[in-house]
C-alpha cells in the first residue's frame, strides 16, 4: 500500500485529494453534515497548529493526521486529529496500515498516550475500540438553528456589565483580562484526559486566535465586562470557512465569581445576533458539551440547542 508522508506545505493537489477522502467518508458516516469546504481543509493541512508539530499521511483511499504536542506537561501525549478511509475501501487493511504509521511515529517520539475525538455508534468508534482506545470523556454534538432575522434575537440586560463584541484577535487592552477568564475553563469536566490545558497568557491566546485566521477562518468573541475591566464571561464562535452555513461554538465561560447572573445566556444571545447579522449564509451553530456538564447543557437547551449526535474523547495508552 502506497502511504506517503505529506510535505510540510501540502500542495493544492494534496488538499483536493485529502478533501475527497473526507467528503466520501462523511457522506456515509454522517450524511446530515455538510461536506468540508476547500477553505477549511486547506487551512487544516497547510497551516500547522500552534501547540506542536503535525505529521500527515495519505494514500488514495485514506488519510491520517497526528499532532505531537510541544507544550510543557503534554510532551508525553498527542492528538490523532483524523484517520479516515473511503467507505468503499474499508475492511481491506487501509485503516490499519495508516494506524501503524501513526503508532510508529508516536513511539519514535516517546509518546505514551494518544487521544482523539470520535463520533459514537459508528465505524470510527468500533475501529478505535478494536485498537484498545477507551472512552475518557463522553459528550455530544449540539446544534442551534440560526434565525433568518437577527432582529428576532432578544439580548437580555446585564446590569453591572457591558457586552462587547469583536472579530479576530483580542484587542490589546482586553488581552490580559480575557486570558485570565480563559483559565476559568479549568473547572470544566475533563474526564480522565491525559492532555492538560497550558496556562493562558495573552501571547498564547493570540497565537491560538491567529491560527484560526491563518487557516482562512474567522473568530468572533463576545465578552461581558465589569466596570473595572474584568472579563466576567465570554463566548467564542469560529467559522472554519466564513462563507459556510455552519459555525463552531468554541468556549463559553462564566468566571466563578460572576456565576448565577445569567451571563452565559446573555453572551451567547449577543453572539447569535452578531453572527447572524454579519454572516447572512449562517444557518447553524454547532458545539460539543461533555455529558457531565449539566450547567452548560441547561443553558444550551434554553437557547434551543438540540443533540445532533453522540461523541467522545477516546484515549489509548501505548506500549512499545
C-alpha angles and dihedrals in degrees: 000000000000105000115168134189110239115238120254088261108034117215126242088258089055090052093051093048092047092049091049092058093046092048093051093048094047093048089061102034101038108011092169091066124086117252114257111266122236091244091056096046094045091050094051097049102031098047118056121228121260097236104056149323124319125213119190132190130190141181129171093272104030149031137198134185128190130192115207105200117228100185119107112266095029103062090105093059141049142190126242099215096185143350110177134166129189109256093236090057099047123120090028098099099265095117092045092050091051091047091052089056090049093047093049091052091050094051093044089055093048097249116158100187138026131193135198140178114241137181107237128235093029142094093278092059093046091050093048093049090050088056091051101260115149131204107259099169124017114208143148142229113243127192133203120198111227115230116241092230115053088199090072091066110096114205111205123231116262107204110208093015136082121214114222129181134194142167125232125354120019112260113257094245091055100040099094094043092049092048089054090051091050089060088062086075086076091089093054115112111277102170112201097326119157092202114091125201110238118232112278118244129170088255094052091044092054092046092055092046093046090054090061090052094044089054091057096259135120131232126204123191131190120189135184107223130200120221090257093055101262119144103232095177139355143177131199130207120196125200109198084191116018090210095053126103095233131062131185123238107223122186124347109188136173113193109239095244090058101044123121094045098094092247092140090059092045097053092046093051091047088050092050092053094044095047095047093048092052098038113046092180093058112115106155140029115203129193142167123234127183113244090237095052095097097166094056092042089055092050092048093047090053089052094052102261114152128196110260102179143336122264139171143189105242124197137194132197110218128223123189 
